Amino acid sequence: MSAAKEARYSLGGARSGSPTKAAGRRLSTADTASTRRPPSGDRPDERVKVFLRVRPPKAEGETPGALRIKPDGKGVVVYREHATIPSSDFEFDRVLGPSASQSDVYHAAVKPIVEDVLNGYNGTLMAYGQTGAGKTYSLSSIAADAIGMIPRAAAEIFSHIEQDKIHEYTVYMSYVQLYMELIQDLLRPESENLQIRENEGGVFVGGVHQQEVSNITQCLHLLHLGDRNRTTAFTALNAHSSRSHAVVMLTVIKRRSVAGNGDAEIQRVKVGKLFLVDLAGSERLKKSKSTGLRASEAKSINLSLTTLGMCINARADPNATHVPFRDSKLTRLLQDSLGGNAKTSLLVAACDAGEHCEETLQSLSFGQRAMCVRTQAVVNERVDYKTLHAEMIAALETQDKKSSLLEATLLEKDAQLEAVQTRLQQEQADAARRLEELQRERQALEAERARQLAEQQAALAAEQAHKQQLLAELEASWAAAQGLTEKHEAQRQELLAEVATQRQQLAAAHAAAAEAAQRHAQELEEQRRAAAAEAAAAAAEAAAARAAAQAAAAEQLSTAKEELGAQLAAAQEELARTQQLLVGSRAESRMLGEHHEQQLKDIEADWSGKVTEAQAAGECQLAAAQATIAARDQTIAQLQAAVGKRDDSINQLSHMVEALEAGKAELARQVAALQGELQAAHHQRRHAEAAAAQRQREWEAALDEERQLVAALQTQVEGYERSRMALAKSFFENKMRSDAAKMIQRHWRQYRLRRIRQQQTEGYQALNSAKATISSLAQQQRDLEQRRRANLAFSGQTLVGDNLNVLQEAVESIVAAFILPARDLKSLQSIKSKMAGGAARQSMALHAGSGGPLGPSMLSRTSTPNHDLIKAINPLAESLPNSARSTPRDLGADAPPPAAPLQQFHAAQQQYGGQLPPGPQLSRPSSYGQLAQQAQQAQRGPSREGSFRGGLAGLANKVMGSPMDRLRRLSSGHYQQQAGQHQPRY
Ligand SMILES: Nc1ncnc2c1ncn2[C@@H]1O[C@H](COP(=O)(O)OP(=O)(O)OP(=O)(O)O)[C@@H](O)[C@H]1O
């Protein structure tokens, strides 16, 4: 392949000068490495670290000896193919030779990054190198004896997580591939056109599946799954050549609690992202023998690697103002890793084979330049507001629970205290009540005792009084009896005296009566003698007189006698009566005496009985009283015993009361102590509550701020959501447009294929003509050489050489254009642009009519940028959604919104009878009119192709013209001027 072709795969060397010259300079100057080396004073962690791994040469087809590693393990010297003179030497952070194991590579290049990632840094390991150099082997191998960097890094992460008991970790894994500028999720292969997004956290793949992994087994499973979905293919250089760039992303979220302002703990989160990038290998189509799709893949790979090289160059150049990250999805994805917020290591894979010396040199140059890229990694630590919010709420709830518990405890204590106090009060009341009862009982007992005593005393007094009364009565009775006795005695004495008096009187009466009777008898005798004398006289007289007197005396006697007899009888009666009376009186007196005696006796008996009775009664009463008194005494003793018992119980109760008082005092003391504790607890609680309230206020303030932030974020998110919805809508519409456009594009491609085949035929014809011209020119050159040898001074040889080179390049381009598959739109576009440029210049030249400078320059690029040409050739590609080429630049800002493409497509189908008109100007149809216009334009398409063919014909005509004429034209210098203005750039 020509130098220009090779330059296409160079990484950034094309930034100055032509690729050929740049490549030549890079390969030939030994000072490149030294001039690009980072300053010695640099800290290694401030730049990309580069490690070279040299794969052992394969047994067949490779000649070892192209590389020699210096003894210091950092330098390497490259020997060009079939040469013994060192071509260039490089110095890296470490060179790992063919004998280096995977473990050596891991410890040198990956372990520090993994440790940084675990500390919240972003880390990247990129494997770069030509195809088959061992990138995938180094990164993804899961062979037991050669475990690659990805499994090792994952194992190290989980090993670290297992050992770290302080932090909490969450690990997510994503695996994507970048295939033909499309990002596909290897864990969700159906997601095949993911988009790269950017936010304040950096660049990320939007919508990529992030699988949470908790152990190495899950990681390996996902790795295996991703590897299965990754695109690989057989090439001449590698049986399992990776046809895509693969990126494994391990996101390690590390949470830790740190003390905040107050006692609160703030959750801080470190988010470390580890990117393990297995870049597809650069390859030369010639060596890899890739054709068709493989060749397209290789071009896409080389293109993205070229952009990567340019980005590395720009990052390494302190004066560079622009880094073309957006030129490829690979560089856009690795933007943070290429000098942004990441610690990056580059593993350059190379092989010690002379056959691949050029590629190895190119890889080493790439690595050498990467060493100059500075990085600015910072720890991605932030407050985990979401978790913090949840934890603060939980803490508040816990605090509330604690407060509630404390309150409940306090309430319980209060209740206990109150219960104790109530119990104490109750006990006190009980004790007081019992005391009162006891006192009352005591008083009652004492009163009872007093009453009983009083009663007893009263009873005794009454008894005494009764006794006294009885005694008094007895005495009175006795006195009365005595008085009566005395009275009776006196009466008896009186009676006796009276009797005696009466006796005396009776005796006197008797004596008087006897004296009266004697005197009376004497008188009566005398009166009888005087009456006898007078009786005798009177006897005489008396006898007379007697007799008369006798008679009268007799009469008188008789009368006297009668009178006397009467008197005597009366006296006698009287006497009898007196005697009777006396006897009666005596009887009476006796009777009275007896009566009195009897009465006395009776009285005495009565009184003695009564006294006895009274005495007995008194004694009985006394005994009863004594018994009563004894009973009373016994009762009193019992009462006293009861009182004593009561006193004892009162004493016991007093003791109990004292004990209770002591207990009460103790309880009061405990209560006081508890109250003290309670107050202390209240104080603490108030303090804690105040602190909690303060914290709560702070948290609430923080929460408010957070809420505001969240609200702002929510607003943003809503905005994003709206824009996402709008984007989704537009994506959907674009998808529909894209579908329609694809359909149109398919028709267009079919048409283009037909046209290209036709052009191919024409091109081959032109090519044959050009070849004939080239052979003719070679003949001319040989003639000129002969002339030069013949010392014919002719300065146009270089021009002829240039002319030949340029022509050769044109021919190769034409050949490449015609043999490239029709699917390779870029190549078609490139050819198209070249042809269009050539045609334009040709027409200009024809217009000028002066046979102006034509030839090789007509294949050089015009000033139109590549993407404009792409757009011009295939504007439908521009309208593809989510594509690097999707920017609809051809639509004016005020263009009306496009109608639904399917409708347009159907309308167009109807209009053109089911066959859509092909055409090159199929810009995104915004209306049916535009679609129809495009269709017409597509029908007019051959006009461009006509100019293309015209350009070829013109080229053929020009190159088939007279060699000397062309030589003269070329020698006029116009070509150099044109070439200077339009340097080909690839
Ligand atoms: N250090 C090494 N030791 C032994 N074999 C290796 C080493 N490096 C690579 N190989 C072998 O070389 C071959 C190619 O390796 P690998 O597929 O990793 O290359 P690559 O750089 O990924 O290629 P591509 O870019 O095409 O994917 C594999 O068979 C691999 O086993």
The ligand as an SDF file (V2000), in Angstrom:
LIG
                    3D

 31 33  0  0  0  0  0  0  0  0999 V2000
    0.8920  -12.2720   26.1880 N   0  0  0  0  0  0  0  0  0  0  0  0
    0.4210  -13.2970   25.4610 C   0  0  0  0  0  0  0  0  0  0  0  0
    0.8040  -14.5350   25.7200 N   0  0  0  0  0  0  0  0  0  0  0  0
    0.3350  -15.5700   24.9890 C   0  0  0  0  0  0  0  0  0  0  0  0
   -0.5670  -15.4370   24.0140 N   0  0  0  0  0  0  0  0  0  0  0  0
   -1.0080  -14.2100   23.7210 C   0  0  0  0  0  0  0  0  0  0  0  0
   -0.5460  -13.0810   24.4140 C   0  0  0  0  0  0  0  0  0  0  0  0
   -1.1500  -11.9830   23.9180 N   0  0  0  0  0  0  0  0  0  0  0  0
   -1.9570  -12.4360   22.9460 C   0  0  0  0  0  0  0  0  0  0  0  0
   -1.8610  -13.7640   22.8100 N   0  0  0  0  0  0  0  0  0  0  0  0
   -2.5810  -14.5780   21.8370 C   0  0  0  0  0  0  0  0  0  0  0  0
   -2.5970  -13.8410   20.6290 O   0  0  0  0  0  0  0  0  0  0  0  0
   -3.8420  -14.0180   19.9850 C   0  0  0  0  0  0  0  0  0  0  0  0
   -4.4310  -12.6640   19.6340 C   0  0  0  0  0  0  0  0  0  0  0  0
   -4.7050  -12.0270   20.8380 O   0  0  0  0  0  0  0  0  0  0  0  0
   -5.9460  -11.0700   21.0210 P   0  0  0  0  0  0  0  0  0  0  0  0
   -7.1700  -11.6480   20.4200 O   0  0  0  0  0  0  0  0  0  0  0  0
   -5.9970  -10.7140   22.4110 O   0  0  0  0  0  0  0  0  0  0  0  0
   -5.5190   -9.8340   20.1600 O   0  0  0  0  0  0  0  0  0  0  0  0
   -6.1870   -8.4430   20.0450 P   0  0  0  0  0  0  0  0  0  0  0  0
   -5.1510   -7.4220   20.2150 O   0  0  0  0  0  0  0  0  0  0  0  0
   -7.3360   -8.3800   20.9350 O   0  0  0  0  0  0  0  0  0  0  0  0
   -6.6980   -8.4400   18.5700 O   0  0  0  0  0  0  0  0  0  0  0  0
   -7.9190   -7.7000   17.9220 P   0  0  0  0  0  0  0  0  0  0  0  0
   -7.6770   -6.2640   18.0360 O   0  0  0  0  0  0  0  0  0  0  0  0
   -8.0180   -8.1840   16.5570 O   0  0  0  0  0  0  0  0  0  0  0  0
   -9.0800   -8.1450   18.7300 O   0  0  0  0  0  0  0  0  0  0  0  0
   -4.7170  -14.8300   20.8730 C   0  0  0  0  0  0  0  0  0  0  0  0
   -4.7180  -16.1560   20.4210 O   0  0  0  0  0  0  0  0  0  0  0  0
   -4.0450  -14.7660   22.1990 C   0  0  0  0  0  0  0  0  0  0  0  0
   -4.2260  -15.9430   22.9190 O   0  0  0  0  0  0  0  0  0  0  0  0
  1  2  1  0
  2  3  1  0
  2  7  2  0
  3  4  2  0
  4  5  1  0
  5  6  2  0
  6  7  1  0
  6 10  1  0
  7  8  1  0
  8  9  2  0
  9 10  1  0
 10 11  1  0
 11 12  1  0
 11 30  1  0
 12 13  1  0
 13 14  1  0
 13 28  1  0
 14 15  1  0
 15 16  1  0
 16 17  2  0
 16 18  1  0
 16 19  1  0
 19 20  1  0
 20 21  2  0
 20 22  1  0
 20 23  1  0
 23 24  1  0
 24 25  2  0
 24 26  1  0
 24 27  1  0
 28 29  1  0
 28 30  1  0
 30 31  1  0
M  END
$$$$
